[in-house]
């Protein structure tokens, strides 16, 4: 019987990501990844203990190419905006992984390195440890929420349309705002919301 070929974490993560890109996150299983690799399901457990560890490797693979160096020559607000934009771009290429970036944000090495950079920018801007903690959590919440809203809400456009069609005499502001929201591109929405958050961080005591 031929000896199973040696597999690296890169091999495993790439196969898992292929499954997610093709079949969605619901299609990810140890069996599906093993099939993608051309090995028996039980053989996969020689390389990774469970699906959770496999998911973490996928997150690290997706974010591996994200430059964690702060944009040079920019004020701290623009540095943070650049760091968030880079993650948004990387994850947008594999939208099925959005939930994994939320689930594994504390255990992914790539997320840890990115978070360390963000905290470094905040520290250099004079944020105290408590304010850094609050700011990092706010930035992560905004980033993951924006990603979920953009990629995991396929009916969001229909929902906005339904709100825009509400009777204006009963919901003048909601229907009018929804009509305007329908015309806002996703990239503009992300940047405008981030600017609001960064303005709040700028105004708050550090």
C-alpha positions as CSV (number, residue, x, y, z in Angstrom):
1,X,0.0,0.0,0.0
2,X,1.5,3.4,-0.9
3,X,2.6,5.6,1.9
4,X,0.4,8.8,2.3
5,X,2.1,11.8,0.9
6,X,3.2,14.5,3.4
7,X,0.9,17.4,3.7
8,X,1.7,20.9,5.0
9,X,-0.7,23.3,6.7
10,X,-0.6,25.3,3.5
11,X,-1.9,22.2,1.6
12,X,-4.7,21.7,4.1
13,X,-5.7,25.3,4.2
14,X,-5.7,25.7,0.4
15,X,-7.9,22.6,0.0
16,X,-10.3,23.8,2.7
17,X,-10.5,27.3,1.1
18,X,-11.2,25.7,-2.3
19,X,-14.1,23.8,-0.8
20,X,-15.4,27.0,0.8
21,X,-15.1,29.1,-2.4
22,X,-16.9,26.4,-4.4
23,X,-19.5,25.1,-2.0
24,X,-19.8,27.8,0.7
25,X,-18.9,27.4,4.4
26,X,-21.8,25.0,4.8
27,X,-19.9,22.6,2.5
28,X,-16.8,22.5,4.6
29,X,-16.2,19.2,6.3
30,X,-13.2,17.0,7.1
31,X,-14.5,14.6,4.4
32,X,-14.8,17.3,1.8
33,X,-11.3,18.5,2.4
34,X,-9.9,15.0,2.4
35,X,-11.7,14.4,-0.9
36,X,-10.2,17.6,-2.3
37,X,-6.7,16.3,-1.2
38,X,-7.3,12.9,-2.6
39,X,-6.8,11.1,0.7
40,X,-9.1,9.1,3.1
41,X,-10.9,11.2,5.7
42,X,-9.2,9.5,8.6
43,X,-5.8,10.2,7.0
44,X,-6.6,13.9,7.3
45,X,-6.6,13.6,11.1
46,X,-2.9,12.8,11.0
47,X,-2.3,16.4,10.0
48,X,-5.1,18.4,11.8
49,X,-7.0,17.4,15.0
50,X,-10.4,18.8,14.0
51,X,-12.4,21.2,11.9
52,X,-11.8,24.1,14.3
53,X,-8.0,23.9,13.7
54,X,-8.6,23.6,10.0
55,X,-10.8,26.7,10.0
56,X,-8.1,28.6,11.8
57,X,-5.6,27.6,9.2
58,X,-8.0,28.9,6.5
59,X,-8.2,32.3,8.2
60,X,-4.4,32.5,8.4
61,X,-4.2,31.6,4.7
62,X,-6.7,34.3,3.7
63,X,-5.0,37.0,5.7
64,X,-1.4,35.8,5.0
65,X,-0.9,38.4,2.3
66,X,-2.2,41.3,4.3
67,X,0.5,43.9,4.8
68,X,0.6,44.7,8.5
69,X,3.0,47.6,8.2
70,X,1.1,50.9,8.9
71,X,0.8,53.2,5.9
72,X,3.9,55.4,6.1
73,X,3.6,59.2,6.5
74,X,0.0,59.2,7.4
75,X,-1.8,60.4,10.5
76,X,-2.9,57.6,12.8
77,X,-6.5,57.7,11.6
78,X,-5.4,57.0,8.0
79,X,-3.1,54.3,9.2
80,X,-5.9,52.5,10.9
81,X,-8.2,53.0,7.8
82,X,-5.5,51.5,5.6
83,X,-5.1,48.5,7.9
84,X,-8.9,47.8,7.9
85,X,-9.2,48.3,4.2
86,X,-6.5,45.7,3.6
87,X,-8.3,43.1,5.6
88,X,-11.6,44.0,3.9
89,X,-10.0,43.4,0.5
90,X,-8.4,40.1,1.5
91,X,-11.6,38.7,2.9
92,X,-13.8,40.0,0.1
93,X,-11.9,37.7,-2.2
94,X,-13.2,34.7,-0.2
95,X,-16.6,35.9,1.2
96,X,-17.4,32.4,2.5
97,X,-14.7,32.8,5.1
98,X,-16.3,35.9,6.8
99,X,-17.8,34.0,9.7
100,X,-14.4,32.3,10.3
101,X,-12.7,35.7,10.8
102,X,-15.2,36.4,13.5
103,X,-15.0,32.9,15.2
104,X,-11.2,32.7,15.2
105,X,-10.3,36.3,15.7
106,X,-8.7,35.5,19.1
107,X,-6.8,32.4,18.0
108,X,-5.6,33.2,14.4
109,X,-2.0,34.1,14.2
110,X,-2.7,36.4,11.3
111,X,-5.4,38.3,13.2
112,X,-3.1,38.5,16.2
113,X,-0.3,40.1,14.2
114,X,-2.8,42.6,12.6
115,X,-4.2,43.5,16.0
116,X,-0.7,44.0,17.4
117,X,-0.1,46.5,14.6
118,X,-3.4,48.3,15.2
119,X,-2.5,48.5,18.9
120,X,0.9,49.9,18.0
121,X,-0.7,52.7,16.0
122,X,-3.1,53.5,18.8
123,X,-0.2,53.5,21.4
124,X,1.9,55.8,19.3
125,X,-1.2,58.1,19.0
126,X,-1.3,58.4,22.8
127,X,-4.1,56.0,23.7
128,X,-4.0,54.5,27.2
129,X,-4.2,50.7,27.6
130,X,-7.9,50.9,28.4
131,X,-8.7,53.2,25.5
132,X,-6.6,50.9,23.2
133,X,-8.7,48.0,24.3
134,X,-12.0,49.8,23.6
135,X,-10.7,51.2,20.3
136,X,-9.5,47.8,19.1
137,X,-12.8,46.1,19.9
138,X,-14.8,48.9,18.3
139,X,-12.6,48.6,15.1
140,X,-12.9,44.8,15.0
141,X,-16.7,45.0,15.6
142,X,-17.1,47.5,12.8
143,X,-14.9,45.5,10.4
144,X,-16.5,42.2,11.0
145,X,-20.0,43.7,11.0
146,X,-19.4,45.5,7.7
147,X,-18.1,42.3,6.2
148,X,-21.1,40.3,7.3
149,X,-23.5,42.9,6.1
150,X,-21.8,43.1,2.7
151,X,-21.3,39.4,2.0
152,X,-23.6,37.4,4.2
153,X,-26.8,39.3,3.7
154,X,-27.9,38.4,0.1
155,X,-31.4,39.8,0.8
156,X,-30.1,43.1,2.1
157,X,-30.9,44.8,-1.2
158,X,-34.4,43.4,-1.1
159,X,-34.8,44.5,2.5
160,X,-33.7,48.0,1.7
161,X,-36.1,48.1,-1.3
162,X,-38.9,46.9,1.0
163,X,-38.2,49.7,3.5
164,X,-38.1,52.3,0.7
165,X,-41.5,51.2,-0.3
166,X,-43.1,51.8,3.1
167,X,-45.8,54.4,3.2
168,X,-44.1,57.8,3.5
169,X,-46.9,59.2,5.7
170,X,-46.2,56.5,8.3
171,X,-42.4,56.2,7.9
172,X,-41.2,59.4,6.2
173,X,-37.6,59.2,7.5
174,X,-37.2,55.4,7.2
175,X,-38.5,55.1,3.7
176,X,-36.6,58.2,2.5
177,X,-33.4,57.0,4.1
178,X,-33.8,53.5,2.6
179,X,-34.2,55.0,-0.8
180,X,-31.0,56.9,-0.4
181,X,-29.2,53.9,1.1
182,X,-30.0,51.8,-2.0
183,X,-27.8,54.1,-4.1
184,X,-24.7,53.9,-1.8
185,X,-22.0,51.6,-3.1
186,X,-20.6,49.1,-0.6
187,X,-17.1,50.6,-0.7
188,X,-18.4,54.1,0.0
189,X,-20.6,52.8,2.8
190,X,-17.6,51.1,4.4
191,X,-15.3,54.1,4.2
192,X,-17.9,56.6,5.4
193,X,-18.9,54.5,8.4
194,X,-15.2,54.0,9.2
195,X,-14.6,57.7,9.0
196,X,-17.4,58.2,11.5
197,X,-15.9,55.7,13.9
198,X,-12.4,57.2,13.5
199,X,-13.8,60.7,14.1
200,X,-15.3,59.4,17.4
201,X,-12.0,57.9,18.4
202,X,-10.3,61.2,17.6
203,X,-12.7,63.2,19.8
204,X,-12.7,60.8,22.7
205,X,-10.1,61.2,25.6
206,X,-7.2,58.9,25.0
